[in-house]
Amino acid sequence: MVDVAIIGGGFAGLSAARRISRLDQTARVAVLEAGIVGEGPAGANSGFIIDLPHEVSSDDFSGESEARFRQSVLIQRSAIALASEMATENGWGKEVFDPCGRYSVAISAEGDKHLDDYAQQLTNMGEDHRLLSAGEIEAVTGSPVYTSGLFMPGTIIVQPAAYIRGVADCLKEPVTLYERTPALSFERSGAGWLVKTPQGSLRAPKIIMANNGHVESFGFFPGRLLHVFTYASLTAAFDPSLLGGERKWAATPALPMGTTVRRISTGAGDRILVRSRYSYNPSIAVSDAAIQRAGRLHDGKFSKRFPTLNGVGMQYRWAGAMALTRNHVPAFGEIERGVFAACGCNGLGASNSTASGIAAAELALGHGSELGRLYARLAAPAALPPQPFTTIGAKIHLAYREWSAGCE
């Protein structure tokens, strides 16, 4: 018997457990993780805990657009606050948790304009930032291809597997993590719930669903979630002298659906991470062939951006699952008496899932906060069109957005 059962040991679930332990040190919490913490989607994350939205779509930055901006900032900085608290408490070094900021980089005139417009919006909002010329961003990245950059200092860059493992390891009794313990189902039992796993059952008056797209497997949010995979490749270690610029930096693309790049410095040499390509996979599974197809795309983007690294190959390739909603809101709230959802990350999993976990924990314990009030005001996920229109529409939309990103 526990006070709260959390299904899912990723960013949302472990953040919820952490928040509960801070609000009530006597609360008995069981976190049920189907696999090993750090080996699932959380470990496949690109490691950006961002504090500012990637873009603001309104050209004139209307009142509605400003409100959405402030909403995003509150959500994302709530995630950073929790992560920073744990990093300080546990003495995590920069190899795990680095408050180094991020760059947004352009590779075209369209990208340059987007960064200029966004920089003006950040000025209007009083947010710290710095525009960089082609020469200045080359001095950072070592790439002669980028035409401009925008630096935003508030982003945290983490080593995702080490970070999420660190969150798990800092949980203390009466919070207990059960790995390789998938929740198979749960049912009403008196005033609470009976959660069944292959190893046995546990009882809890409250459950937090923190399993992102897999919440559908329990019958919640049917026809509300889009299951999308994004793909990444990581080079073999190379001699740092082969590439100029700084030895550690992280950059998101100027245009949505463009190419994210990180340079990672290790004792054995440096590596480049390239993330690009999106696919709709309603089965929440992806084939090795799809990963290899995305990898060929990554190879081309890598060689264009870093011609001095000709001959450096990719050592690792992988795909990571996301759950999106049609109206870009989380699948959140009390979805049945005593059952709370922190799902539907809509990308930016390190930021959005962490914040959803915090808000779900507060909701389950009846704790009021500005973050919780924001989540309470959000609309419910919109219904998707019937099949096959959802599949057709999702694939066309993803293809169009990738085409729109062009060389970015």
PEMO-V471419 format. One record per backbone hydrogen bond with DSSP energy under -1.0 kcal/mol. CO is the residue of the C=O (numbers start at 1). NH is the residue of the N-H. If there is no record, write none. Layout:
co & nh
CO & NH
CO & NH
This chain:
co & nh
4 & 30
5 & 208
6 & 32
7 & 210
10 & 14
11 & 15
12 & 16
13 & 17
14 & 18
15 & 19
16 & 20
17 & 21
18 & 22
19 & 23
20 & 24
24 & 27
28 & 3
28 & 4
29 & 176
30 & 6
31 & 178
32 & 8
33 & 181
35 & 180
36 & 39
40 & 44
42 & 45
47 & 158
49 & 156
62 & 66
63 & 67
64 & 68
65 & 69
66 & 70
67 & 71
68 & 72
69 & 73
70 & 74
71 & 75
72 & 76
73 & 77
74 & 78
75 & 79
76 & 80
77 & 81
78 & 82
79 & 83
80 & 84
81 & 85
82 & 86
83 & 87
84 & 88
85 & 89
86 & 90
87 & 92
93 & 96
93 & 97
96 & 159
98 & 100
98 & 157
102 & 152
103 & 252
104 & 150
105 & 254
106 & 147
108 & 112
109 & 113
110 & 114
111 & 115
112 & 116
113 & 117
114 & 118
115 & 119
116 & 120
117 & 121
118 & 122
119 & 123
120 & 124
121 & 125
122 & 127
123 & 126
130 & 151
132 & 149
133 & 137
134 & 138
135 & 139
137 & 141
138 & 142
140 & 246
148 & 106
149 & 132
150 & 104
151 & 130
152 & 102
155 & 101
156 & 49
157 & 98
159 & 163
160 & 164
161 & 165
162 & 166
163 & 167
164 & 168
165 & 169
166 & 170
168 & 171
172 & 175
174 & 29
176 & 31
178 & 33
185 & 196
187 & 194
189 & 192
192 & 189
193 & 204
194 & 187
195 & 202
196 & 184
196 & 185
200 & 197
202 & 195
203 & 2
204 & 193
206 & 5
207 & 340
208 & 7
209 & 342
211 & 214
212 & 215
213 & 216
214 & 217
215 & 218
215 & 220
216 & 219
221 & 224
223 & 384
226 & 324
227 & 281
228 & 322
229 & 279
230 & 320
231 & 276
232 & 318
233 & 274
234 & 315
234 & 316
238 & 270
239 & 242
240 & 243
249 & 263
250 & 103
251 & 261
252 & 105
255 & 258
260 & 275
261 & 251
262 & 273
263 & 249
264 & 271
266 & 269
269 & 266
270 & 238
271 & 264
272 & 235
273 & 262
274 & 233
275 & 260
277 & 231
279 & 229
281 & 284
287 & 291
288 & 292
289 & 293
290 & 294
291 & 295
292 & 296
293 & 297
294 & 298
295 & 299
296 & 300
297 & 301
298 & 302
299 & 303
300 & 304
301 & 305
302 & 306
306 & 309
307 & 310
309 & 312
313 & 236
316 & 234
318 & 232
320 & 230
322 & 228
323 & 346
324 & 226
325 & 328
330 & 332
331 & 343
333 & 341
336 & 339
338 & 207
339 & 335
339 & 336
340 & 209
341 & 333
343 & 331
348 & 352
349 & 353
351 & 355
352 & 356
353 & 357
354 & 358
355 & 359
356 & 360
357 & 361
358 & 362
359 & 363
360 & 364
361 & 365
362 & 367
369 & 373
370 & 374
371 & 375
372 & 376
373 & 377
386 & 389
388 & 392
389 & 393
390 & 394
391 & 395
392 & 396
393 & 397
394 & 398
395 & 399
396 & 400
397 & 401
398 & 402
399 & 403
400 & 404
401 & 405
403 & 406
405 & 408
408 & 259
